[in-house]
């Protein structure tokens, strides 16, 4: 607005003419700043400056829009960020990427054309940020700035502005996750990187530029994906910077301390495993998992993948938490080439949440963390399902000894009642309804138990964790040394959950509109006309709401009113058919293709007869992050002419 650059140039030109004319001396930065000060420009600029962060249009919760489909042409709204002048901030700018060689052949996207995009997600000390999506290219055009607040958690220091020495003791890295979203909205994890930001404390002028080489994930964890140019700056500037020797010594000490702790834990784990094998030689085939690899191929003790996680006001009950985890997408870790070998990858929580899908271990770890946050005694169980497929699920122990299994992929709960193999044959034994066959170990953030009962079959297991003849425990102290938060461990702190940015009504309308078009086109191909009954469509809403309520609370309600309304809407001599189906993705075309595979649904969509009226209703239920439960119901009514 003020054309700051223009005015500064004029002043500098004038200063240089005045000051340099007499005896061609060198002007220092200080002299130039002084000249600007004298003319009051710096004060004007400071008055005009409002720190502004661009709120992406999608991220803004929009007012409820009519169900018609129109393009939003409002300019992006700029939201002011309140900067607390008593706090210290790290301003992290991402200034483009280069050498993303996988996208070397990518053609330039045409204006308005949908293309694959990269999004960068950051987490630092309970703050989360997301960059604007940029088109995938060999040199992706990232231009984003993030303001990260740096402060001490401890009481007493919390109110003071952190100085360089205090900040040097904050060993949390900035966790950066790069996500690629393809043209169908499918996400893949490209890279996960821990940025050591404290190099800026020793930089001259408090500004440093770093080129960060991102490595791939899983099987490609040794392959370079690309390079990001990052500029770090402290705000307000540090009064005195540290010397590079001090920061390097601190990093070396931390690395040494972490390595020593991990070495001692490894020695302990080997000893524990030897003792465990001495109980019974057959124990070597049980699924006792002490270490697991993260997305970067680094081994961590399994207990460090779990922390009590509180969801603030985003989730109200443990069962709602189980529902939320079950609507996050399920995807096995990708493996290149054939072979039945399962690629193991336990993702860090940020990578799992940003990608919005993961393997069963990721789901179980998150559910266990949320249940611990709700104050339950929860463990992750490692074992097998039918046909010996390795699997993980969650178990909670009630204070009265009730053992409940929670399946993290579906949200189902099962009460476990052990079968006593020593009972006489006439005693009736409980029939297990859960899908689990064997269990090798269970763990949470503080405890680890190896199953040392004669059989590892779940149905005969007794879950008395205090009985060391049934469950061999690991030392709590040993686990604490590598897994407790606050230790300089190599596992990042957990990010907080974010509220959903999806507008449920808008998304429901969009999917419903697309499905109507797909059904009409499909019927047209069959030579059938399509007449939609809007009233009947609306009547399907209560059923969809009841299905979701039942999934979350295991209570079904409101069915009588729904049946009554449908009976009134379908005249005598007409037949009504309805088909509900549930998805965790928002791709209408993919959902429609799945629906057509069901003979019941196909029968409704391709219904022939007299006075055929079709109805479709979509209801999107949003959960934290970008998780969604999508319920779709197709229905038809027609005159029976038999």
Secondary structure, 3 states (H helix, E strand, C coil): CCCHHHHHHHHHHHHHHHHHHHHCCCCCHHHHHHHHHHCCHHHHHHHHCCCEEECCCCCCCCCCCCCCCCCCCCCCCEEECCCCCCCEEEEEEEEEEECCHHHCCCCCCCCCCCCCEEEEEEEECCEEEECCCEECCCCCCCEEEEEEEECCCCCCCCCCCCCHHHHHCCCCCEEEEEEEECCCCCEEEEEEEEECHHHHHHCHHHEEEEEEEEECCHHHCCCEEEEEEEEEEEECCCCCCCCHHHHHHHHHHHHHHHHHHHHHHHHHHHHHHHHHHHHCHHHHHCCCCCEEECCCCCEEEHHHHCCCCCCCCCCCCHHHHHHHHHCCEECCCCCCCCCCCCCCCCCCHHHHHHHCEECHHHHHHHHHHHHHHCCCEEEEEEEECHHHCEEEEEEEECCCCCEEEECCCCCCEEEECCCCCCCCCCCCCCCCCCCCCEEEEEECCCCEEEECCCCCEHHHCCCCCCCCCCEEECCHHHHHHHHCCCCCCCCCCCCCCCCCCCCHHHHHHHHHHHHHHHHHHHHHHCCCCCCECHHHHHHCHHHHHHHHHHHHHCCCCCHHHHHHHHHHHCCCCEEEEEEEEEECCCCHHHHHHHHHCCHHHHHHHCCCCEEEEEEEEEEEEECCCCCEEEEEEEEEEEECCC
